[in-house]
């Protein structure tokens, strides 16, 4: 199921995590050449992706909401 990005936070290793509208979290790493998400590296890039839909596997599995 696709869910909109509604915010971000960093985990304990300073990796960016998207907060989804459904209440789940999803890492949004930029680790080329395997994962290419240069927008994660800047505040402006992350703000531009607010509202963007990501596939949420946790919703597909009916997982409980994540908590900070």
PyMOL Python script that loads the backbone (N, CA, C, O; Angstrom):
from pymol import cmd

cmd.read_pdbstr("""\
ATOM      1  N   UNK A   1       0.843  -1.169   0.000  1.00  0.00           N
ATOM      2  CA  UNK A   1       0.000   0.000   0.000  1.00  0.00           C
ATOM      3  C   UNK A   1       0.893   1.238   0.000  1.00  0.00           C
ATOM      4  O   UNK A   1       1.885   1.288   0.727  1.00  0.00           O
ATOM      5  N   UNK A   2       0.550   2.223  -0.800  1.00  0.00           N
ATOM      6  CA  UNK A   2       1.341   3.455  -0.858  1.00  0.00           C
ATOM      7  C   UNK A   2       0.837   4.455   0.175  1.00  0.00           C
ATOM      8  O   UNK A   2      -0.367   4.630   0.362  1.00  0.00           O
ATOM      9  N   UNK A   3       1.793   5.109   0.842  1.00  0.00           N
ATOM     10  CA  UNK A   3       1.487   6.102   1.876  1.00  0.00           C
ATOM     11  C   UNK A   3       2.333   7.345   1.661  1.00  0.00           C
ATOM     12  O   UNK A   3       3.459   7.255   1.172  1.00  0.00           O
ATOM     13  N   UNK A   4       1.802   8.493   2.021  1.00  0.00           N
ATOM     14  CA  UNK A   4       2.497   9.765   1.830  1.00  0.00           C
ATOM     15  C   UNK A   4       3.522  10.015   2.931  1.00  0.00           C
ATOM     16  O   UNK A   4       3.303   9.681   4.095  1.00  0.00           O
ATOM     17  N   UNK A   5       4.653  10.616   2.532  1.00  0.00           N
ATOM     18  CA  UNK A   5       5.650  11.060   3.502  1.00  0.00           C
ATOM     19  C   UNK A   5       5.100  12.324   4.168  1.00  0.00           C
ATOM     20  O   UNK A   5       4.704  13.265   3.481  1.00  0.00           O
ATOM     21  N   UNK A   6       5.076  12.347   5.504  1.00  0.00           N
ATOM     22  CA  UNK A   6       4.559  13.523   6.206  1.00  0.00           C
ATOM     23  C   UNK A   6       5.604  14.139   7.141  1.00  0.00           C
ATOM     24  O   UNK A   6       5.328  15.151   7.785  1.00  0.00           O
ATOM     25  N   UNK A   7       6.790  13.549   7.222  1.00  0.00           N
ATOM     26  CA  UNK A   7       7.859  14.098   8.053  1.00  0.00           C
ATOM     27  C   UNK A   7       9.070  13.193   8.024  1.00  0.00           C
ATOM     28  O   UNK A   7       9.074  12.151   7.369  1.00  0.00           O
ATOM     29  N   UNK A   8      10.110  13.611   8.753  1.00  0.00           N
ATOM     30  CA  UNK A   8      11.361  12.858   8.799  1.00  0.00           C
ATOM     31  C   UNK A   8      11.954  12.943  10.205  1.00  0.00           C
ATOM     32  O   UNK A   8      11.651  13.856  10.973  1.00  0.00           O
ATOM     33  N   UNK A   9      12.788  11.985  10.513  1.00  0.00           N
ATOM     34  CA  UNK A   9      13.655  12.059  11.680  1.00  0.00           C
ATOM     35  C   UNK A   9      14.900  11.229  11.369  1.00  0.00           C
ATOM     36  O   UNK A   9      14.937  10.499  10.378  1.00  0.00           O
ATOM     37  N   UNK A  10      15.909  11.346  12.216  1.00  0.00           N
ATOM     38  CA  UNK A  10      17.110  10.545  12.042  1.00  0.00           C
ATOM     39  C   UNK A  10      17.159   9.470  13.113  1.00  0.00           C
ATOM     40  O   UNK A  10      16.771   9.699  14.259  1.00  0.00           O
ATOM     41  N   UNK A  11      17.642   8.288  12.726  1.00  0.00           N
ATOM     42  CA  UNK A  11      17.774   7.200  13.694  1.00  0.00           C
ATOM     43  C   UNK A  11      19.067   7.373  14.493  1.00  0.00           C
ATOM     44  O   UNK A  11      19.775   8.368  14.340  1.00  0.00           O
ATOM     45  N   UNK A  12      19.358   6.402  15.336  1.00  0.00           N
ATOM     46  CA  UNK A  12      20.527   6.485  16.209  1.00  0.00           C
ATOM     47  C   UNK A  12      21.851   6.482  15.443  1.00  0.00           C
ATOM     48  O   UNK A  12      22.884   6.846  16.005  1.00  0.00           O
ATOM     49  N   UNK A  13      21.837   6.079  14.174  1.00  0.00           N
ATOM     50  CA  UNK A  13      23.036   6.092  13.332  1.00  0.00           C
ATOM     51  C   UNK A  13      23.024   7.270  12.362  1.00  0.00           C
ATOM     52  O   UNK A  13      23.824   7.316  11.427  1.00  0.00           O
ATOM     53  N   UNK A  14      22.116   8.222  12.584  1.00  0.00           N
ATOM     54  CA  UNK A  14      21.966   9.427  11.760  1.00  0.00           C
ATOM     55  C   UNK A  14      21.522   9.141  10.326  1.00  0.00           C
ATOM     56  O   UNK A  14      21.819   9.916   9.417  1.00  0.00           O
ATOM     57  N   UNK A  15      20.816   8.035  10.123  1.00  0.00           N
ATOM     58  CA  UNK A  15      20.212   7.756   8.827  1.00  0.00           C
ATOM     59  C   UNK A  15      18.819   8.382   8.824  1.00  0.00           C
ATOM     60  O   UNK A  15      18.126   8.381   9.841  1.00  0.00           O
ATOM     61  N   UNK A  16      18.414   8.916   7.667  1.00  0.00           N
ATOM     62  CA  UNK A  16      17.103   9.550   7.568  1.00  0.00           C
ATOM     63  C   UNK A  16      16.000   8.506   7.483  1.00  0.00           C
ATOM     64  O   UNK A  16      16.124   7.491   6.797  1.00  0.00           O
ATOM     65  N   UNK A  17      14.919   8.788   8.202  1.00  0.00           N
ATOM     66  CA  UNK A  17      13.754   7.916   8.261  1.00  0.00           C
ATOM     67  C   UNK A  17      12.523   8.748   7.918  1.00  0.00           C
ATOM     68  O   UNK A  17      12.275   9.785   8.533  1.00  0.00           O
ATOM     69  N   UNK A  18      11.756   8.286   6.933  1.00  0.00           N
ATOM     70  CA  UNK A  18      10.518   8.971   6.568  1.00  0.00           C
ATOM     71  C   UNK A  18       9.411   8.534   7.515  1.00  0.00           C
ATOM     72  O   UNK A  18       9.278   7.354   7.838  1.00  0.00           O
ATOM     73  N   UNK A  19       8.623   9.504   7.950  1.00  0.00           N
ATOM     74  CA  UNK A  19       7.428   9.236   8.746  1.00  0.00           C
ATOM     75  C   UNK A  19       6.261   9.262   7.769  1.00  0.00           C
ATOM     76  O   UNK A  19       6.026  10.266   7.097  1.00  0.00           O
ATOM     77  N   UNK A  20       5.542   8.169   7.696  1.00  0.00           N
ATOM     78  CA  UNK A  20       4.459   8.046   6.725  1.00  0.00           C
ATOM     79  C   UNK A  20       3.112   8.383   7.351  1.00  0.00           C
ATOM     80  O   UNK A  20       2.937   8.288   8.565  1.00  0.00           O
ATOM     81  N   UNK A  21       2.170   8.776   6.512  1.00  0.00           N
ATOM     82  CA  UNK A  21       0.841   9.183   6.968  1.00  0.00           C
ATOM     83  C   UNK A  21       0.130   8.072   7.739  1.00  0.00           C
ATOM     84  O   UNK A  21      -0.746   8.354   8.558  1.00  0.00           O
ATOM     85  N   UNK A  22       0.491   6.831   7.491  1.00  0.00           N
ATOM     86  CA  UNK A  22      -0.144   5.691   8.156  1.00  0.00           C
ATOM     87  C   UNK A  22       0.385   5.459   9.568  1.00  0.00           C
ATOM     88  O   UNK A  22      -0.176   4.662  10.320  1.00  0.00           O
ATOM     89  N   UNK A  23       1.474   6.160   9.934  1.00  0.00           N
ATOM     90  CA  UNK A  23       2.071   5.976  11.255  1.00  0.00           C
ATOM     91  C   UNK A  23       3.280   5.060  11.261  1.00  0.00           C
ATOM     92  O   UNK A  23       3.870   4.814  12.314  1.00  0.00           O
ATOM     93  N   UNK A  24       3.655   4.550  10.089  1.00  0.00           N
ATOM     94  CA  UNK A  24       4.842   3.708   9.988  1.00  0.00           C
ATOM     95  C   UNK A  24       6.050   4.554   9.595  1.00  0.00           C
ATOM     96  O   UNK A  24       5.901   5.645   9.045  1.00  0.00           O
ATOM     97  N   UNK A  25       7.246   4.041   9.882  1.00  0.00           N
ATOM     98  CA  UNK A  25       8.497   4.684   9.510  1.00  0.00           C
ATOM     99  C   UNK A  25       9.191   3.842   8.447  1.00  0.00           C
ATOM    100  O   UNK A  25       9.050   2.619   8.414  1.00  0.00           O
ATOM    101  N   UNK A  26       9.944   4.520   7.576  1.00  0.00           N
ATOM    102  CA  UNK A  26      10.697   3.813   6.543  1.00  0.00           C
ATOM    103  C   UNK A  26      12.007   4.538   6.284  1.00  0.00           C
ATOM    104  O   UNK A  26      12.006   5.745   6.040  1.00  0.00           O
ATOM    105  N   UNK A  27      13.137   3.815   6.334  1.00  0.00           N
ATOM    106  CA  UNK A  27      14.426   4.427   6.028  1.00  0.00           C
ATOM    107  C   UNK A  27      14.442   4.905   4.584  1.00  0.00           C
ATOM    108  O   UNK A  27      13.941   4.228   3.686  1.00  0.00           O
ATOM    109  N   UNK A  28      15.015   6.064   4.376  1.00  0.00           N
ATOM    110  CA  UNK A  28      15.177   6.616   3.027  1.00  0.00           C
ATOM    111  C   UNK A  28      16.657   6.986   2.855  1.00  0.00           C
ATOM    112  O   UNK A  28      17.033   8.157   2.901  1.00  0.00           O
ATOM    113  N   UNK A  29      17.470   5.965   2.657  1.00  0.00           N
ATOM    114  CA  UNK A  29      18.915   6.140   2.567  1.00  0.00           C
ATOM    115  C   UNK A  29      19.350   6.489   1.147  1.00  0.00           C
ATOM    116  O   UNK A  29      18.702   6.127   0.165  1.00  0.00           O
ATOM    117  N   UNK A  30      20.471   7.205   1.076  1.00  0.00           N
ATOM    118  CA  UNK A  30      21.139   7.478  -0.194  1.00  0.00           C
ATOM    119  C   UNK A  30      22.483   6.761  -0.132  1.00  0.00           C
ATOM    120  O   UNK A  30      23.448   7.286   0.422  1.00  0.00           O
ATOM    121  N   UNK A  31      22.540   5.564  -0.699  1.00  0.00           N
ATOM    122  CA  UNK A  31      23.761   4.755  -0.675  1.00  0.00           C
ATOM    123  C   UNK A  31      24.066   4.246  -2.087  1.00  0.00           C
ATOM    124  O   UNK A  31      23.878   3.068  -2.392  1.00  0.00           O
ATOM    125  N   UNK A  32      24.543   5.168  -2.948  1.00  0.00           N
ATOM    126  CA  UNK A  32      24.849   4.759  -4.321  1.00  0.00           C
ATOM    127  C   UNK A  32      25.942   3.690  -4.347  1.00  0.00           C
ATOM    128  O   UNK A  32      26.777   3.678  -3.443  1.00  0.00           O
ATOM    129  N   UNK A  33      25.977   2.816  -5.310  1.00  0.00           N
ATOM    130  CA  UNK A  33      25.091   2.758  -6.472  1.00  0.00           C
ATOM    131  C   UNK A  33      23.832   1.930  -6.229  1.00  0.00           C
ATOM    132  O   UNK A  33      23.011   1.778  -7.134  1.00  0.00           O
ATOM    133  N   UNK A  34      23.671   1.397  -5.030  1.00  0.00           N
ATOM    134  CA  UNK A  34      22.548   0.503  -4.773  1.00  0.00           C
ATOM    135  C   UNK A  34      21.233   1.253  -4.589  1.00  0.00           C
ATOM    136  O   UNK A  34      20.214   0.863  -5.159  1.00  0.00           O
ATOM    137  N   UNK A  35      21.244   2.310  -3.812  1.00  0.00           N
ATOM    138  CA  UNK A  35      20.042   3.124  -3.581  1.00  0.00           C
ATOM    139  C   UNK A  35      20.398   4.564  -3.895  1.00  0.00           C
ATOM    140  O   UNK A  35      21.288   5.135  -3.265  1.00  0.00           O
ATOM    141  N   UNK A  36      19.714   5.154  -4.860  1.00  0.00           N
ATOM    142  CA  UNK A  36      20.039   6.497  -5.317  1.00  0.00           C
ATOM    143  C   UNK A  36      18.916   7.470  -4.942  1.00  0.00           C
ATOM    144  O   UNK A  36      17.941   7.626  -5.676  1.00  0.00           O
ATOM    145  N   UNK A  37      19.076   8.116  -3.790  1.00  0.00           N
ATOM    146  CA  UNK A  37      18.104   9.107  -3.323  1.00  0.00           C
ATOM    147  C   UNK A  37      18.846  10.372  -2.888  1.00  0.00           C
ATOM    148  O   UNK A  37      18.892  10.667  -1.694  1.00  0.00           O
ATOM    149  N   UNK A  38      19.420  11.117  -3.815  1.00  0.00           N
ATOM    150  CA  UNK A  38      20.193  12.311  -3.447  1.00  0.00           C
ATOM    151  C   UNK A  38      19.351  13.370  -2.738  1.00  0.00           C
ATOM    152  O   UNK A  38      19.896  14.211  -2.023  1.00  0.00           O
ATOM    153  N   UNK A  39      18.042  13.341  -2.923  1.00  0.00           N
ATOM    154  CA  UNK A  39      17.170  14.330  -2.289  1.00  0.00           C
ATOM    155  C   UNK A  39      17.208  14.224  -0.771  1.00  0.00           C
ATOM    156  O   UNK A  39      16.878  15.191  -0.084  1.00  0.00           O
ATOM    157  N   UNK A  40      17.602  13.078  -0.232  1.00  0.00           N
ATOM    158  CA  UNK A  40      17.651  12.871   1.221  1.00  0.00           C
ATOM    159  C   UNK A  40      18.740  13.736   1.863  1.00  0.00           C
ATOM    160  O   UNK A  40      18.650  14.061   3.046  1.00  0.00           O
ATOM    161  N   UNK A  41      19.749  14.105   1.106  1.00  0.00           N
ATOM    162  CA  UNK A  41      20.929  14.758   1.655  1.00  0.00           C
ATOM    163  C   UNK A  41      20.729  16.231   2.037  1.00  0.00           C
ATOM    164  O   UNK A  41      21.555  16.794   2.754  1.00  0.00           O
ATOM    165  N   UNK A  42      19.656  16.854   1.573  1.00  0.00           N
ATOM    166  CA  UNK A  42      19.452  18.279   1.890  1.00  0.00           C
ATOM    167  C   UNK A  42      18.049  18.516   2.455  1.00  0.00           C
ATOM    168  O   UNK A  42      17.105  17.787   2.147  1.00  0.00           O
ATOM    169  N   UNK A  43      17.940  19.540   3.278  1.00  0.00           N
ATOM    170  CA  UNK A  43      16.645  19.927   3.838  1.00  0.00           C
ATOM    171  C   UNK A  43      15.672  20.254   2.712  1.00  0.00           C
ATOM    172  O   UNK A  43      14.518  19.825   2.738  1.00  0.00           O
ATOM    173  N   UNK A  44      16.135  21.006   1.732  1.00  0.00           N
ATOM    174  CA  UNK A  44      15.284  21.394   0.604  1.00  0.00           C
ATOM    175  C   UNK A  44      14.782  20.154  -0.155  1.00  0.00           C
ATOM    176  O   UNK A  44      13.617  20.094  -0.550  1.00  0.00           O
ATOM    177  N   UNK A  45      15.658  19.181  -0.353  1.00  0.00           N
ATOM    178  CA  UNK A  45      15.283  17.945  -1.040  1.00  0.00           C
ATOM    179  C   UNK A  45      14.243  17.157  -0.263  1.00  0.00           C
ATOM    180  O   UNK A  45      13.265  16.671  -0.832  1.00  0.00           O
ATOM    181  N   UNK A  46      14.462  17.030   1.058  1.00  0.00           N
ATOM    182  CA  UNK A  46      13.493  16.300   1.883  1.00  0.00           C
ATOM    183  C   UNK A  46      12.150  17.009   1.902  1.00  0.00           C
ATOM    184  O   UNK A  46      11.108  16.359   1.815  1.00  0.00           O
ATOM    185  N   UNK A  47      12.157  18.332   2.014  1.00  0.00           N
ATOM    186  CA  UNK A  47      10.897  19.081   2.024  1.00  0.00           C
ATOM    187  C   UNK A  47      10.150  18.923   0.706  1.00  0.00           C
ATOM    188  O   UNK A  47       8.920  18.869   0.687  1.00  0.00           O
ATOM    189  N   UNK A  48      10.891  18.848  -0.393  1.00  0.00           N
ATOM    190  CA  UNK A  48      10.263  18.692  -1.710  1.00  0.00           C
ATOM    191  C   UNK A  48       9.560  17.343  -1.851  1.00  0.00           C
ATOM    192  O   UNK A  48       8.648  17.201  -2.665  1.00  0.00           O
ATOM    193  N   UNK A  49       9.975  16.364  -1.067  1.00  0.00           N
ATOM    194  CA  UNK A  49       9.394  15.030  -1.161  1.00  0.00           C
ATOM    195  C   UNK A  49       8.238  14.802  -0.180  1.00  0.00           C
ATOM    196  O   UNK A  49       7.640  13.726  -0.181  1.00  0.00           O
ATOM    197  N   UNK A  50       7.917  15.788   0.649  1.00  0.00           N
ATOM    198  CA  UNK A  50       6.755  15.665   1.529  1.00  0.00           C
ATOM    199  C   UNK A  50       5.512  15.446   0.664  1.00  0.00           C
ATOM    200  O   UNK A  50       5.297  16.164  -0.312  1.00  0.00           O
ATOM    201  N   UNK A  51       4.720  14.482   1.013  1.00  0.00           N
ATOM    202  CA  UNK A  51       3.529  14.140   0.227  1.00  0.00           C
ATOM    203  C   UNK A  51       3.783  13.061  -0.811  1.00  0.00           C
ATOM    204  O   UNK A  51       2.835  12.480  -1.340  1.00  0.00           O
ATOM    205  N   UNK A  52       5.052  12.781  -1.115  1.00  0.00           N
ATOM    206  CA  UNK A  52       5.398  11.733  -2.073  1.00  0.00           C
ATOM    207  C   UNK A  52       4.967  10.374  -1.510  1.00  0.00           C
ATOM    208  O   UNK A  52       5.087  10.133  -0.309  1.00  0.00           O
ATOM    209  N   UNK A  53       4.479   9.511  -2.359  1.00  0.00           N
ATOM    210  CA  UNK A  53       3.997   8.201  -1.922  1.00  0.00           C
ATOM    211  C   UNK A  53       5.115   7.161  -1.962  1.00  0.00           C
ATOM    212  O   UNK A  53       5.820   7.027  -2.962  1.00  0.00           O
ATOM    213  N   UNK A  54       5.262   6.430  -0.860  1.00  0.00           N
ATOM    214  CA  UNK A  54       6.191   5.305  -0.776  1.00  0.00           C
ATOM    215  C   UNK A  54       5.389   4.034  -0.512  1.00  0.00           C
ATOM    216  O   UNK A  54       4.351   4.075   0.147  1.00  0.00           O
ATOM    217  N   UNK A  55       5.869   2.921  -1.022  1.00  0.00           N
ATOM    218  CA  UNK A  55       5.227   1.634  -0.742  1.00  0.00           C
ATOM    219  C   UNK A  55       5.511   1.277   0.711  1.00  0.00           C
ATOM    220  O   UNK A  55       6.671   1.231   1.123  1.00  0.00           O
ATOM    221  N   UNK A  56       4.480   1.026   1.480  1.00  0.00           N
ATOM    222  CA  UNK A  56       4.617   0.679   2.893  1.00  0.00           C
ATOM    223  C   UNK A  56       4.341  -0.808   3.083  1.00  0.00           C
ATOM    224  O   UNK A  56       3.190  -1.245   3.074  1.00  0.00           O
ATOM    225  N   UNK A  57       5.415  -1.578   3.254  1.00  0.00           N
ATOM    226  CA  UNK A  57       5.280  -3.021   3.465  1.00  0.00           C
ATOM    227  C   UNK A  57       4.631  -3.315   4.813  1.00  0.00           C
ATOM    228  O   UNK A  57       3.950  -4.328   4.971  1.00  0.00           O
ATOM    229  N   UNK A  58       4.845  -2.422   5.791  1.00  0.00           N
ATOM    230  CA  UNK A  58       4.253  -2.636   7.114  1.00  0.00           C
ATOM    231  C   UNK A  58       2.730  -2.570   7.047  1.00  0.00           C
ATOM    232  O   UNK A  58       2.051  -3.311   7.757  1.00  0.00           O
ATOM    233  N   UNK A  59       2.182  -1.695   6.206  1.00  0.00           N
ATOM    234  CA  UNK A  59       0.724  -1.647   6.023  1.00  0.00           C
ATOM    235  C   UNK A  59       0.229  -2.948   5.401  1.00  0.00           C
ATOM    236  O   UNK A  59      -0.802  -3.488   5.805  1.00  0.00           O
ATOM    237  N   UNK A  60       0.977  -3.450   4.409  1.00  0.00           N
ATOM    238  CA  UNK A  60       0.593  -4.701   3.760  1.00  0.00           C
ATOM    239  C   UNK A  60       0.558  -5.853   4.756  1.00  0.00           C
ATOM    240  O   UNK A  60      -0.208  -6.802   4.590  1.00  0.00           O
ATOM    241  N   UNK A  61       1.396  -5.765   5.800  1.00  0.00           N
ATOM    242  CA  UNK A  61       1.470  -6.819   6.823  1.00  0.00           C
ATOM    243  C   UNK A  61       0.598  -6.518   8.040  1.00  0.00           C
ATOM    244  O   UNK A  61       0.613  -7.269   9.015  1.00  0.00           O
ATOM    245  N   UNK A  62      -0.158  -5.427   7.989  1.00  0.00           N
ATOM    246  CA  UNK A  62      -1.015  -4.988   9.110  1.00  0.00           C
ATOM    247  C   UNK A  62      -0.221  -4.817  10.407  1.00  0.00           C
ATOM    248  O   UNK A  62      -0.704  -5.158  11.487  1.00  0.00           O
ATOM    249  N   UNK A  63       0.990  -4.291  10.293  1.00  0.00           N
ATOM    250  CA  UNK A  63       1.861  -4.078  11.456  1.00  0.00           C
ATOM    251  C   UNK A  63       1.356  -2.893  12.271  1.00  0.00           C
ATOM    252  O   UNK A  63       0.738  -1.985  11.714  1.00  0.00           O
ATOM    253  N   UNK A  64       1.609  -2.885  13.592  1.00  0.00           N
ATOM    254  CA  UNK A  64       1.222  -1.743  14.401  1.00  0.00           C
ATOM    255  C   UNK A  64       2.050  -0.510  14.028  1.00  0.00           C
ATOM    256  O   UNK A  64       3.122  -0.632  13.435  1.00  0.00           O
ATOM    257  N   UNK A  65       1.550   0.666  14.375  1.00  0.00           N
ATOM    258  CA  UNK A  65       2.266   1.916  14.084  1.00  0.00           C
ATOM    259  C   UNK A  65       3.595   1.951  14.817  1.00  0.00           C
ATOM    260  O   UNK A  65       3.743   1.381  15.898  1.00  0.00           O
ATOM    261  N   UNK A  66       4.559   2.632  14.208  1.00  0.00           N
ATOM    262  CA  UNK A  66       5.880   2.803  14.812  1.00  0.00           C
ATOM    263  C   UNK A  66       5.843   3.967  15.799  1.00  0.00           C
ATOM    264  O   UNK A  66       4.975   4.836  15.714  1.00  0.00           O
ATOM    265  N   UNK A  67       6.785   3.977  16.728  1.00  0.00           N
ATOM    266  CA  UNK A  67       6.897   5.055  17.718  1.00  0.00           C
ATOM    267  C   UNK A  67       8.339   5.518  17.801  1.00  0.00           C
ATOM    268  O   UNK A  67       9.271   4.731  17.637  1.00  0.00           O
ATOM    269  N   UNK A  68       8.509   6.796  18.057  1.00  0.00           N
ATOM    270  CA  UNK A  68       9.863   7.345  18.248  1.00  0.00           C
ATOM    271  C   UNK A  68      10.401   6.957  19.597  1.00  0.00           C
ATOM    272  O   UNK A  68      11.524   7.323  19.942  1.00  0.00           O
TER     273      UNK A  68
END
""", "prot")
cmd.dss("prot")
cmd.show_as("cartoon", "prot")
cmd.util.cbc("prot")
cmd.orient("prot")
